[in-house]
């Protein structure tokens, strides 16, 4: 009789269920966080190149040289700390163009994902 009672005992079932589902849940949460940070970084990089291209066309006192444009772009990339060498400046037929190439390293190294390169480009007429 005691053996039947032991088979119906469900104490500890919650702990077993949690142990089975927790890794998948935490991996999902980590993935959502990573995707959010990547998207935020991309938008920040795009903001930096757009502001710098506009500054190069409109404000020659602040953004007169290539190094000043690159510094301005790095300062306008809110939330990121890219090097000024991340940004390149050119003057094609569309006006002043600022491009960026930024290597993003993932926050969670557990998944062993490779680094990705985020790129942004903006051109503002002269």
C-alpha positions, 0 to 999 in steps of 0.5 A: 500500500505504501508503494502506491502512495509513493507513486502518486506523490507529486512533491518535487514535480515543479522543481523537475519541470523547472529544471527541464524548461529553464535552459530554453527559457533563459536562452530565449531571454538572452536572445531577445536581449541580444537582438534588442542591443544589436538593433539599438546599436544599428540605429545609433550608428545610423544616427551618427552618420546621418547627423555627420553628413548633415553637419558636413553640408550645413555647418562648415565651422563645426564639421570643416575637415574629415577628422572633425566630421568623423569626431562629430559622427562618433559623438552623435552615435549615442550609446556606442563608443566607436573609434573615429576611424569607424567612419569614412567621409566622401563627396560623391555626386549626392553631396557629403556622404558619411559611412560607418562599419562597426564590429559588434561583439555579442554580450553573451559568449555562451552561444559562441556566435561570431562577431557581426559587422554593422554598416550605415551610410548617409548622404546629404546634399551640399 
